[in-house]
């Protein structure tokens, strides 16, 4: 399993993606964007999945 970081321009994108990930039963967590990557809405999603599976969420 690998962990992928998704950044968003707005909180609306975070909420929509969170709902879709929950419905799909994916393992993820919403958190603040790491300090060295600051930008956008300030929130990000860390997605844990097998390599290649993250493509459907981009």
PDBQT receptor file of N, H, CA, C and O in Angstrom, charges set to zero:
ATOM      1  N   UNK A   1       0.844  -1.177   0.000  1.00  0.00    +0.000 N 
ATOM      2  CA  UNK A   1       0.000   0.000   0.000  1.00  0.00    +0.000 C 
ATOM      3  C   UNK A   1       0.890   1.240   0.000  1.00  0.00    +0.000 C 
ATOM      4  O   UNK A   1       1.951   1.271   0.623  1.00  0.00    +0.000 OA
ATOM      5  N   UNK A   2       0.430   2.243  -0.707  1.00  0.00    +0.000 N 
ATOM      6  H   UNK A   2      -0.432   2.218  -1.212  1.00  0.00    +0.000 HD
ATOM      7  CA  UNK A   2       1.145   3.516  -0.754  1.00  0.00    +0.000 C 
ATOM      8  C   UNK A   2       0.215   4.608  -0.269  1.00  0.00    +0.000 C 
ATOM      9  O   UNK A   2      -1.007   4.455  -0.284  1.00  0.00    +0.000 OA
ATOM     10  N   UNK A   3       0.806   5.713   0.160  1.00  0.00    +0.000 N 
ATOM     11  H   UNK A   3       1.798   5.837   0.171  1.00  0.00    +0.000 HD
ATOM     12  CA  UNK A   3       0.018   6.858   0.612  1.00  0.00    +0.000 C 
ATOM     13  C   UNK A   3       0.217   8.005  -0.377  1.00  0.00    +0.000 C 
ATOM     14  O   UNK A   3       1.342   8.339  -0.746  1.00  0.00    +0.000 OA
ATOM     15  N   UNK A   4      -0.901   8.598  -0.795  1.00  0.00    +0.000 N 
ATOM     16  H   UNK A   4      -1.815   8.327  -0.495  1.00  0.00    +0.000 HD
ATOM     17  CA  UNK A   4      -0.891   9.684  -1.765  1.00  0.00    +0.000 C 
ATOM     18  C   UNK A   4      -1.494  10.925  -1.136  1.00  0.00    +0.000 C 
ATOM     19  O   UNK A   4      -2.435  10.835  -0.347  1.00  0.00    +0.000 OA
ATOM     20  N   UNK A   5      -0.952  12.083  -1.486  1.00  0.00    +0.000 N 
ATOM     21  H   UNK A   5      -0.188  12.156  -2.127  1.00  0.00    +0.000 HD
ATOM     22  CA  UNK A   5      -1.411  13.358  -0.940  1.00  0.00    +0.000 C 
ATOM     23  C   UNK A   5      -2.154  14.127  -2.027  1.00  0.00    +0.000 C 
ATOM     24  O   UNK A   5      -1.603  14.395  -3.094  1.00  0.00    +0.000 OA
ATOM     25  N   UNK A   6      -3.410  14.481  -1.748  1.00  0.00    +0.000 N 
ATOM     26  H   UNK A   6      -3.857  14.263  -0.881  1.00  0.00    +0.000 HD
ATOM     27  CA  UNK A   6      -4.219  15.265  -2.674  1.00  0.00    +0.000 C 
ATOM     28  C   UNK A   6      -4.434  16.655  -2.093  1.00  0.00    +0.000 C 
ATOM     29  O   UNK A   6      -4.903  16.800  -0.964  1.00  0.00    +0.000 OA
ATOM     30  N   UNK A   7      -4.084  17.686  -2.879  1.00  0.00    +0.000 N 
ATOM     31  H   UNK A   7      -3.703  17.568  -3.796  1.00  0.00    +0.000 HD
ATOM     32  CA  UNK A   7      -4.258  19.078  -2.467  1.00  0.00    +0.000 C 
ATOM     33  C   UNK A   7      -5.449  19.667  -3.213  1.00  0.00    +0.000 C 
ATOM     34  O   UNK A   7      -5.758  19.243  -4.327  1.00  0.00    +0.000 OA
ATOM     35  N   UNK A   8      -6.118  20.642  -2.603  1.00  0.00    +0.000 N 
ATOM     36  H   UNK A   8      -5.867  20.986  -1.699  1.00  0.00    +0.000 HD
ATOM     37  CA  UNK A   8      -7.334  21.217  -3.174  1.00  0.00    +0.000 C 
ATOM     38  C   UNK A   8      -7.282  22.736  -3.148  1.00  0.00    +0.000 C 
ATOM     39  O   UNK A   8      -6.637  23.334  -2.287  1.00  0.00    +0.000 OA
ATOM     40  N   UNK A   9      -7.979  23.356  -4.113  1.00  0.00    +0.000 N 
ATOM     41  H   UNK A   9      -8.503  22.870  -4.813  1.00  0.00    +0.000 HD
ATOM     42  CA  UNK A   9      -8.085  24.816  -4.162  1.00  0.00    +0.000 C 
ATOM     43  C   UNK A   9      -9.141  25.320  -3.190  1.00  0.00    +0.000 C 
ATOM     44  O   UNK A   9      -9.044  26.440  -2.688  1.00  0.00    +0.000 OA
ATOM     45  N   UNK A  10     -10.165  24.482  -2.921  1.00  0.00    +0.000 N 
ATOM     46  H   UNK A  10     -10.244  23.572  -3.329  1.00  0.00    +0.000 HD
ATOM     47  CA  UNK A  10     -11.262  24.928  -2.052  1.00  0.00    +0.000 C 
ATOM     48  C   UNK A  10     -11.725  23.789  -1.155  1.00  0.00    +0.000 C 
ATOM     49  O   UNK A  10     -11.476  22.617  -1.439  1.00  0.00    +0.000 OA
ATOM     50  N   UNK A  11     -12.398  24.147  -0.075  1.00  0.00    +0.000 N 
ATOM     51  H   UNK A  11     -12.600  25.099   0.155  1.00  0.00    +0.000 HD
ATOM     52  CA  UNK A  11     -12.929  23.136   0.843  1.00  0.00    +0.000 C 
ATOM     53  C   UNK A  11     -14.051  22.341   0.195  1.00  0.00    +0.000 C 
ATOM     54  O   UNK A  11     -14.312  21.207   0.598  1.00  0.00    +0.000 OA
ATOM     55  N   UNK A  12     -14.719  22.910  -0.799  1.00  0.00    +0.000 N 
ATOM     56  H   UNK A  12     -14.507  23.831  -1.126  1.00  0.00    +0.000 HD
ATOM     57  CA  UNK A  12     -15.781  22.180  -1.509  1.00  0.00    +0.000 C 
ATOM     58  C   UNK A  12     -15.200  20.917  -2.148  1.00  0.00    +0.000 C 
ATOM     59  O   UNK A  12     -15.807  19.848  -2.078  1.00  0.00    +0.000 OA
ATOM     60  N   UNK A  13     -14.036  21.039  -2.765  1.00  0.00    +0.000 N 
ATOM     61  H   UNK A  13     -13.543  21.907  -2.822  1.00  0.00    +0.000 HD
ATOM     62  CA  UNK A  13     -13.376  19.886  -3.371  1.00  0.00    +0.000 C 
ATOM     63  C   UNK A  13     -13.013  18.827  -2.343  1.00  0.00    +0.000 C 
ATOM     64  O   UNK A  13     -13.142  17.631  -2.607  1.00  0.00    +0.000 OA
ATOM     65  N   UNK A  14     -12.563  19.256  -1.183  1.00  0.00    +0.000 N 
ATOM     66  H   UNK A  14     -12.457  20.227  -0.968  1.00  0.00    +0.000 HD
ATOM     67  CA  UNK A  14     -12.223  18.323  -0.101  1.00  0.00    +0.000 C 
ATOM     68  C   UNK A  14     -13.472  17.559   0.334  1.00  0.00    +0.000 C 
ATOM     69  O   UNK A  14     -13.432  16.338   0.488  1.00  0.00    +0.000 OA
ATOM     70  N   UNK A  15     -14.569  18.269   0.531  1.00  0.00    +0.000 N 
ATOM     71  H   UNK A  15     -14.601  19.260   0.406  1.00  0.00    +0.000 HD
ATOM     72  CA  UNK A  15     -15.811  17.644   0.993  1.00  0.00    +0.000 C 
ATOM     73  C   UNK A  15     -16.350  16.668  -0.050  1.00  0.00    +0.000 C 
ATOM     74  O   UNK A  15     -16.760  15.562   0.302  1.00  0.00    +0.000 OA
ATOM     75  N   UNK A  16     -16.356  17.057  -1.325  1.00  0.00    +0.000 N 
ATOM     76  H   UNK A  16     -16.023  17.955  -1.611  1.00  0.00    +0.000 HD
ATOM     77  CA  UNK A  16     -16.851  16.176  -2.380  1.00  0.00    +0.000 C 
ATOM     78  C   UNK A  16     -16.004  14.910  -2.483  1.00  0.00    +0.000 C 
ATOM     79  O   UNK A  16     -16.540  13.809  -2.611  1.00  0.00    +0.000 OA
ATOM     80  N   UNK A  17     -14.694  15.068  -2.427  1.00  0.00    +0.000 N 
ATOM     81  H   UNK A  17     -14.259  15.963  -2.323  1.00  0.00    +0.000 HD
ATOM     82  CA  UNK A  17     -13.799  13.912  -2.513  1.00  0.00    +0.000 C 
ATOM     83  C   UNK A  17     -13.934  13.032  -1.280  1.00  0.00    +0.000 C 
ATOM     84  O   UNK A  17     -13.925  11.807  -1.394  1.00  0.00    +0.000 OA
ATOM     85  N   UNK A  18     -14.059  13.637  -0.103  1.00  0.00    +0.000 N 
ATOM     86  H   UNK A  18     -14.067  14.633  -0.010  1.00  0.00    +0.000 HD
ATOM     87  CA  UNK A  18     -14.237  12.867   1.138  1.00  0.00    +0.000 C 
ATOM     88  C   UNK A  18     -15.488  12.003   1.054  1.00  0.00    +0.000 C 
ATOM     89  O   UNK A  18     -15.450  10.828   1.419  1.00  0.00    +0.000 OA
ATOM     90  N   UNK A  19     -16.584  12.560   0.585  1.00  0.00    +0.000 N 
ATOM     91  H   UNK A  19     -16.615  13.514   0.288  1.00  0.00    +0.000 HD
ATOM     92  CA  UNK A  19     -17.837  11.804   0.468  1.00  0.00    +0.000 C 
ATOM     93  C   UNK A  19     -17.698  10.648  -0.516  1.00  0.00    +0.000 C 
ATOM     94  O   UNK A  19     -18.181   9.546  -0.256  1.00  0.00    +0.000 OA
ATOM     95  N   UNK A  20     -17.038  10.896  -1.646  1.00  0.00    +0.000 N 
ATOM     96  H   UNK A  20     -16.645  11.791  -1.858  1.00  0.00    +0.000 HD
ATOM     97  CA  UNK A  20     -16.837   9.848  -2.647  1.00  0.00    +0.000 C 
ATOM     98  C   UNK A  20     -15.934   8.739  -2.110  1.00  0.00    +0.000 C 
ATOM     99  O   UNK A  20     -16.200   7.559  -2.336  1.00  0.00    +0.000 OA
ATOM    100  N   UNK A  21     -14.870   9.112  -1.401  1.00  0.00    +0.000 N 
ATOM    101  H   UNK A  21     -14.654  10.071  -1.217  1.00  0.00    +0.000 HD
ATOM    102  CA  UNK A  21     -13.966   8.114  -0.825  1.00  0.00    +0.000 C 
ATOM    103  C   UNK A  21     -14.672   7.283   0.241  1.00  0.00    +0.000 C 
ATOM    104  O   UNK A  21     -14.475   6.070   0.311  1.00  0.00    +0.000 OA
ATOM    105  N   UNK A  22     -15.490   7.924   1.070  1.00  0.00    +0.000 N 
ATOM    106  H   UNK A  22     -15.651   8.909   1.013  1.00  0.00    +0.000 HD
ATOM    107  CA  UNK A  22     -16.251   7.196   2.088  1.00  0.00    +0.000 C 
ATOM    108  C   UNK A  22     -17.203   6.203   1.433  1.00  0.00    +0.000 C 
ATOM    109  O   UNK A  22     -17.299   5.054   1.866  1.00  0.00    +0.000 OA
ATOM    110  N   UNK A  23     -17.907   6.641   0.390  1.00  0.00    +0.000 N 
ATOM    111  H   UNK A  23     -17.829   7.574   0.038  1.00  0.00    +0.000 HD
ATOM    112  CA  UNK A  23     -18.860   5.772  -0.304  1.00  0.00    +0.000 C 
ATOM    113  C   UNK A  23     -18.163   4.570  -0.941  1.00  0.00    +0.000 C 
ATOM    114  O   UNK A  23     -18.744   3.489  -1.036  1.00  0.00    +0.000 OA
ATOM    115  N   UNK A  24     -16.914   4.764  -1.378  1.00  0.00    +0.000 N 
ATOM    116  H   UNK A  24     -16.442   5.642  -1.301  1.00  0.00    +0.000 HD
ATOM    117  CA  UNK A  24     -16.150   3.687  -2.005  1.00  0.00    +0.000 C 
ATOM    118  C   UNK A  24     -15.433   2.807  -0.984  1.00  0.00    +0.000 C 
ATOM    119  O   UNK A  24     -14.830   1.799  -1.355  1.00  0.00    +0.000 OA
ATOM    120  N   UNK A  25     -15.490   3.175   0.294  1.00  0.00    +0.000 N 
ATOM    121  H   UNK A  25     -15.980   3.993   0.595  1.00  0.00    +0.000 HD
ATOM    122  CA  UNK A  25     -14.845   2.385   1.339  1.00  0.00    +0.000 C 
ATOM    123  C   UNK A  25     -13.329   2.498   1.353  1.00  0.00    +0.000 C 
ATOM    124  O   UNK A  25     -12.642   1.586   1.815  1.00  0.00    +0.000 OA
ATOM    125  N   UNK A  26     -12.803   3.605   0.852  1.00  0.00    +0.000 N 
ATOM    126  H   UNK A  26     -13.360   4.346   0.477  1.00  0.00    +0.000 HD
ATOM    127  CA  UNK A  26     -11.355   3.802   0.793  1.00  0.00    +0.000 C 
ATOM    128  C   UNK A  26     -10.818   4.256   2.151  1.00  0.00    +0.000 C 
ATOM    129  O   UNK A  26     -11.544   4.835   2.958  1.00  0.00    +0.000 OA
ATOM    130  N   UNK A  27      -9.534   3.982   2.387  1.00  0.00    +0.000 N 
ATOM    131  H   UNK A  27      -8.944   3.511   1.732  1.00  0.00    +0.000 HD
ATOM    132  CA  UNK A  27      -8.856   4.421   3.602  1.00  0.00    +0.000 C 
ATOM    133  C   UNK A  27      -8.200   5.769   3.321  1.00  0.00    +0.000 C 
ATOM    134  O   UNK A  27      -7.366   5.883   2.422  1.00  0.00    +0.000 OA
ATOM    135  N   UNK A  28      -8.580   6.798   4.097  1.00  0.00    +0.000 N 
ATOM    136  H   UNK A  28      -9.257   6.706   4.827  1.00  0.00    +0.000 HD
ATOM    137  CA  UNK A  28      -8.047   8.133   3.882  1.00  0.00    +0.000 C 
ATOM    138  C   UNK A  28      -8.150   8.934   5.167  1.00  0.00    +0.000 C 
ATOM    139  O   UNK A  28      -8.783   8.510   6.134  1.00  0.00    +0.000 OA
ATOM    140  N   UNK A  29      -7.510  10.112   5.160  1.00  0.00    +0.000 N 
ATOM    141  H   UNK A  29      -6.996  10.457   4.375  1.00  0.00    +0.000 HD
ATOM    142  CA  UNK A  29      -7.666  11.045   6.274  1.00  0.00    +0.000 C 
ATOM    143  C   UNK A  29      -7.553  12.464   5.741  1.00  0.00    +0.000 C 
ATOM    144  O   UNK A  29      -6.760  12.745   4.843  1.00  0.00    +0.000 OA
ATOM    145  N   UNK A  30      -8.350  13.345   6.303  1.00  0.00    +0.000 N 
ATOM    146  H   UNK A  30      -8.994  13.117   7.034  1.00  0.00    +0.000 HD
ATOM    147  CA  UNK A  30      -8.312  14.763   5.960  1.00  0.00    +0.000 C 
ATOM    148  C   UNK A  30      -7.458  15.457   7.013  1.00  0.00    +0.000 C 
ATOM    149  O   UNK A  30      -7.632  15.225   8.210  1.00  0.00    +0.000 OA
ATOM    150  N   UNK A  31      -6.542  16.303   6.574  1.00  0.00    +0.000 N 
ATOM    151  H   UNK A  31      -6.401  16.492   5.602  1.00  0.00    +0.000 HD
ATOM    152  CA  UNK A  31      -5.681  17.015   7.523  1.00  0.00    +0.000 C 
ATOM    153  C   UNK A  31      -5.261  18.361   6.941  1.00  0.00    +0.000 C 
ATOM    154  O   UNK A  31      -5.591  18.696   5.803  1.00  0.00    +0.000 OA
ATOM    155  N   UNK A  32      -4.527  19.122   7.746  1.00  0.00    +0.000 N 
ATOM    156  H   UNK A  32      -4.259  18.850   8.671  1.00  0.00    +0.000 HD
ATOM    157  CA  UNK A  32      -3.953  20.376   7.264  1.00  0.00    +0.000 C 
ATOM    158  C   UNK A  32      -2.859  20.057   6.252  1.00  0.00    +0.000 C 
ATOM    159  O   UNK A  32      -2.188  19.029   6.347  1.00  0.00    +0.000 OA
ATOM    160  N   UNK A  33      -2.688  20.950   5.283  1.00  0.00    +0.000 N 
ATOM    161  H   UNK A  33      -3.233  21.786   5.205  1.00  0.00    +0.000 HD
ATOM    162  CA  UNK A  33      -1.613  20.781   4.308  1.00  0.00    +0.000 C 
ATOM    163  C   UNK A  33      -0.280  20.908   5.040  1.00  0.00    +0.000 C 
ATOM    164  O   UNK A  33      -0.127  21.794   5.881  1.00  0.00    +0.000 OA
ATOM    165  N   UNK A  34       0.698  20.032   4.736  1.00  0.00    +0.000 N 
ATOM    166  H   UNK A  34       0.574  19.312   4.053  1.00  0.00    +0.000 HD
ATOM    167  CA  UNK A  34       2.017  20.156   5.368  1.00  0.00    +0.000 C 
ATOM    168  C   UNK A  34       2.583  21.568   5.179  1.00  0.00    +0.000 C 
ATOM    169  O   UNK A  34       2.385  22.193   4.137  1.00  0.00    +0.000 OA
ATOM    170  N   UNK A  35       3.271  22.046   6.177  1.00  0.00    +0.000 N 
ATOM    171  H   UNK A  35       3.432  21.538   7.023  1.00  0.00    +0.000 HD
ATOM    172  CA  UNK A  35       3.775  23.426   6.206  1.00  0.00    +0.000 C 
ATOM    173  C   UNK A  35       4.567  23.807   4.950  1.00  0.00    +0.000 C 
ATOM    174  O   UNK A  35       4.423  24.922   4.448  1.00  0.00    +0.000 OA
ATOM    175  N   UNK A  36       5.394  22.902   4.442  1.00  0.00    +0.000 N 
ATOM    176  H   UNK A  36       5.511  21.996   4.850  1.00  0.00    +0.000 HD
ATOM    177  CA  UNK A  36       6.222  23.234   3.279  1.00  0.00    +0.000 C 
ATOM    178  C   UNK A  36       5.445  23.232   1.961  1.00  0.00    +0.000 C 
ATOM    179  O   UNK A  36       5.998  23.593   0.923  1.00  0.00    +0.000 OA
ATOM    180  N   UNK A  37       4.174  22.830   1.989  1.00  0.00    +0.000 N 
ATOM    181  H   UNK A  37       3.725  22.537   2.833  1.00  0.00    +0.000 HD
ATOM    182  CA  UNK A  37       3.339  22.824   0.786  1.00  0.00    +0.000 C 
ATOM    183  C   UNK A  37       2.162  23.783   0.894  1.00  0.00    +0.000 C 
ATOM    184  O   UNK A  37       1.213  23.675   0.117  1.00  0.00    +0.000 OA
ATOM    185  N   UNK A  38       2.199  24.706   1.824  1.00  0.00    +0.000 N 
ATOM    186  H   UNK A  38       2.969  24.794   2.455  1.00  0.00    +0.000 HD
ATOM    187  CA  UNK A  38       1.069  25.614   2.078  1.00  0.00    +0.000 C 
ATOM    188  C   UNK A  38       0.511  26.218   0.795  1.00  0.00    +0.000 C 
ATOM    189  O   UNK A  38       1.254  26.631  -0.095  1.00  0.00    +0.000 OA
ATOM    190  N   UNK A  39      -0.814  26.257   0.725  1.00  0.00    +0.000 N 
ATOM    191  H   UNK A  39      -1.417  25.920   1.448  1.00  0.00    +0.000 HD
ATOM    192  CA  UNK A  39      -1.499  26.857  -0.413  1.00  0.00    +0.000 C 
ATOM    193  C   UNK A  39      -2.924  26.355  -0.478  1.00  0.00    +0.000 C 
ATOM    194  O   UNK A  39      -3.336  25.531   0.338  1.00  0.00    +0.000 OA
ATOM    195  N   UNK A  40      -3.668  26.844  -1.434  1.00  0.00    +0.000 N 
ATOM    196  H   UNK A  40      -3.332  27.514  -2.096  1.00  0.00    +0.000 HD
ATOM    197  CA  UNK A  40      -5.040  26.398  -1.618  1.00  0.00    +0.000 C 
ATOM    198  C   UNK A  40      -5.897  26.695  -0.412  1.00  0.00    +0.000 C 
ATOM    199  O   UNK A  40      -5.779  27.756   0.201  1.00  0.00    +0.000 OA
ATOM    200  N   UNK A  41      -6.767  25.749  -0.070  1.00  0.00    +0.000 N 
ATOM    201  H   UNK A  41      -6.862  24.887  -0.569  1.00  0.00    +0.000 HD
ATOM    202  CA  UNK A  41      -7.724  25.959   1.021  1.00  0.00    +0.000 C 
ATOM    203  C   UNK A  41      -7.138  25.626   2.383  1.00  0.00    +0.000 C 
ATOM    204  O   UNK A  41      -7.754  25.924   3.405  1.00  0.00    +0.000 OA
ATOM    205  N   UNK A  42      -5.950  25.010   2.417  1.00  0.00    +0.000 N 
ATOM    206  H   UNK A  42      -5.449  24.768   1.587  1.00  0.00    +0.000 HD
ATOM    207  CA  UNK A  42      -5.329  24.666   3.687  1.00  0.00    +0.000 C 
ATOM    208  C   UNK A  42      -5.592  23.245   4.136  1.00  0.00    +0.000 C 
ATOM    209  O   UNK A  42      -5.037  22.801   5.141  1.00  0.00    +0.000 OA
ATOM    210  N   UNK A  43      -6.448  22.509   3.393  1.00  0.00    +0.000 N 
ATOM    211  H   UNK A  43      -6.899  22.870   2.577  1.00  0.00    +0.000 HD
ATOM    212  CA  UNK A  43      -6.747  21.118   3.732  1.00  0.00    +0.000 C 
ATOM    213  C   UNK A  43      -6.246  20.193   2.633  1.00  0.00    +0.000 C 
ATOM    214  O   UNK A  43      -6.119  20.589   1.475  1.00  0.00    +0.000 OA
ATOM    215  N   UNK A  44      -5.965  18.957   3.017  1.00  0.00    +0.000 N 
ATOM    216  H   UNK A  44      -6.068  18.635   3.958  1.00  0.00    +0.000 HD
ATOM    217  CA  UNK A  44      -5.552  17.951   2.048  1.00  0.00    +0.000 C 
ATOM    218  C   UNK A  44      -6.154  16.609   2.447  1.00  0.00    +0.000 C 
ATOM    219  O   UNK A  44      -6.678  16.450   3.549  1.00  0.00    +0.000 OA
ATOM    220  N   UNK A  45      -6.072  15.656   1.540  1.00  0.00    +0.000 N 
ATOM    221  H   UNK A  45      -5.647  15.785   0.644  1.00  0.00    +0.000 HD
ATOM    222  CA  UNK A  45      -6.517  14.291   1.821  1.00  0.00    +0.000 C 
ATOM    223  C   UNK A  45      -5.335  13.364   1.580  1.00  0.00    +0.000 C 
ATOM    224  O   UNK A  45      -4.704  13.392   0.523  1.00  0.00    +0.000 OA
ATOM    225  N   UNK A  46      -5.051  12.545   2.583  1.00  0.00    +0.000 N 
ATOM    226  H   UNK A  46      -5.563  12.523   3.442  1.00  0.00    +0.000 HD
ATOM    227  CA  UNK A  46      -4.048  11.484   2.470  1.00  0.00    +0.000 C 
ATOM    228  C   UNK A  46      -4.809  10.206   2.143  1.00  0.00    +0.000 C 
ATOM    229  O   UNK A  46      -5.628   9.751   2.941  1.00  0.00    +0.000 OA
ATOM    230  N   UNK A  47      -4.546   9.626   0.976  1.00  0.00    +0.000 N 
ATOM    231  H   UNK A  47      -3.881   9.996   0.328  1.00  0.00    +0.000 HD
ATOM    232  CA  UNK A  47      -5.237   8.423   0.518  1.00  0.00    +0.000 C 
ATOM    233  C   UNK A  47      -4.276   7.249   0.572  1.00  0.00    +0.000 C 
ATOM    234  O   UNK A  47      -3.167   7.329   0.043  1.00  0.00    +0.000 OA
ATOM    235  N   UNK A  48      -4.691   6.162   1.205  1.00  0.00    +0.000 N 
ATOM    236  H   UNK A  48      -5.591   6.098   1.634  1.00  0.00    +0.000 HD
ATOM    237  CA  UNK A  48      -3.886   4.949   1.277  1.00  0.00    +0.000 C 
ATOM    238  C   UNK A  48      -4.531   3.899   0.385  1.00  0.00    +0.000 C 
ATOM    239  O   UNK A  48      -5.669   3.491   0.619  1.00  0.00    +0.000 OA
ATOM    240  N   UNK A  49      -3.795   3.458  -0.647  1.00  0.00    +0.000 N 
ATOM    241  H   UNK A  49      -2.871   3.789  -0.837  1.00  0.00    +0.000 HD
ATOM    242  CA  UNK A  49      -4.336   2.466  -1.572  1.00  0.00    +0.000 C 
ATOM    243  C   UNK A  49      -3.195   1.799  -2.334  1.00  0.00    +0.000 C 
ATOM    244  O   UNK A  49      -2.059   2.275  -2.301  1.00  0.00    +0.000 OA
ATOM    245  N   UNK A  50      -3.499   0.693  -3.021  1.00  0.00    +0.000 N 
ATOM    246  H   UNK A  50      -4.421   0.307  -3.047  1.00  0.00    +0.000 HD
ATOM    247  CA  UNK A  50      -2.476   0.046  -3.837  1.00  0.00    +0.000 C 
ATOM    248  C   UNK A  50      -2.046   0.969  -4.982  1.00  0.00    +0.000 C 
ATOM    249  O   UNK A  50      -2.865   1.739  -5.484  1.00  0.00    +0.000 OA
ATOM    250  N   UNK A  51      -0.788   0.906  -5.400  1.00  0.00    +0.000 N 
ATOM    251  H   UNK A  51      -0.123   0.280  -4.992  1.00  0.00    +0.000 HD
ATOM    252  CA  UNK A  51      -0.321   1.743  -6.503  1.00  0.00    +0.000 C 
ATOM    253  C   UNK A  51      -1.191   1.544  -7.749  1.00  0.00    +0.000 C 
ATOM    254  O   UNK A  51      -1.545   0.420  -8.103  1.00  0.00    +0.000 OA
ATOM    255  N   UNK A  52      -1.522   2.646  -8.398  1.00  0.00    +0.000 N 
ATOM    256  H   UNK A  52      -1.234   3.560  -8.111  1.00  0.00    +0.000 HD
ATOM    257  CA  UNK A  52      -2.352   2.607  -9.598  1.00  0.00    +0.000 C 
ATOM    258  C   UNK A  52      -3.815   2.890  -9.333  1.00  0.00    +0.000 C 
ATOM    259  O   UNK A  52      -4.519   3.391 -10.210  1.00  0.00    +0.000 OA
ATOM    260  N   UNK A  53      -4.285   2.575  -8.130  1.00  0.00    +0.000 N 
ATOM    261  H   UNK A  53      -3.714   2.168  -7.417  1.00  0.00    +0.000 HD
ATOM    262  CA  UNK A  53      -5.689   2.785  -7.788  1.00  0.00    +0.000 C 
ATOM    263  C   UNK A  53      -6.011   4.253  -7.533  1.00  0.00    +0.000 C 
ATOM    264  O   UNK A  53      -7.175   4.651  -7.586  1.00  0.00    +0.000 OA
ATOM    265  N   UNK A  54      -4.994   5.057  -7.256  1.00  0.00    +0.000 N 
ATOM    266  H   UNK A  54      -4.048   4.734  -7.213  1.00  0.00    +0.000 HD
ATOM    267  CA  UNK A  54      -5.210   6.481  -6.991  1.00  0.00    +0.000 C 
ATOM    268  C   UNK A  54      -5.659   7.234  -8.242  1.00  0.00    +0.000 C 
ATOM    269  O   UNK A  54      -6.237   8.315  -8.134  1.00  0.00    +0.000 OA
ATOM    270  N   UNK A  55      -5.406   6.685  -9.412  1.00  0.00    +0.000 N 
ATOM    271  H   UNK A  55      -4.936   5.807  -9.500  1.00  0.00    +0.000 HD
ATOM    272  CA  UNK A  55      -5.733   7.347 -10.679  1.00  0.00    +0.000 C 
ATOM    273  C   UNK A  55      -7.220   7.664 -10.777  1.00  0.00    +0.000 C 
ATOM    274  O   UNK A  55      -7.585   8.700 -11.333  1.00  0.00    +0.000 OA
ATOM    275  N   UNK A  56      -8.077   6.810 -10.259  1.00  0.00    +0.000 N 
ATOM    276  H   UNK A  56      -7.780   5.969  -9.807  1.00  0.00    +0.000 HD
ATOM    277  CA  UNK A  56      -9.519   7.059 -10.357  1.00  0.00    +0.000 C 
ATOM    278  C   UNK A  56      -9.971   8.247  -9.522  1.00  0.00    +0.000 C 
ATOM    279  O   UNK A  56     -11.098   8.713  -9.687  1.00  0.00    +0.000 OA
ATOM    280  N   UNK A  57      -9.123   8.750  -8.630  1.00  0.00    +0.000 N 
ATOM    281  H   UNK A  57      -8.207   8.372  -8.496  1.00  0.00    +0.000 HD
ATOM    282  CA  UNK A  57      -9.495   9.877  -7.768  1.00  0.00    +0.000 C 
ATOM    283  C   UNK A  57      -8.874  11.194  -8.215  1.00  0.00    +0.000 C 
ATOM    284  O   UNK A  57      -9.076  12.223  -7.572  1.00  0.00    +0.000 OA
ATOM    285  N   UNK A  58      -8.129  11.172  -9.298  1.00  0.00    +0.000 N 
ATOM    286  H   UNK A  58      -7.964  10.335  -9.821  1.00  0.00    +0.000 HD
ATOM    287  CA  UNK A  58      -7.504  12.401  -9.801  1.00  0.00    +0.000 C 
ATOM    288  C   UNK A  58      -8.459  13.121 -10.728  1.00  0.00    +0.000 C 
ATOM    289  O   UNK A  58      -8.124  14.180 -11.259  1.00  0.00    +0.000 OA
TER     290      UNK A  58
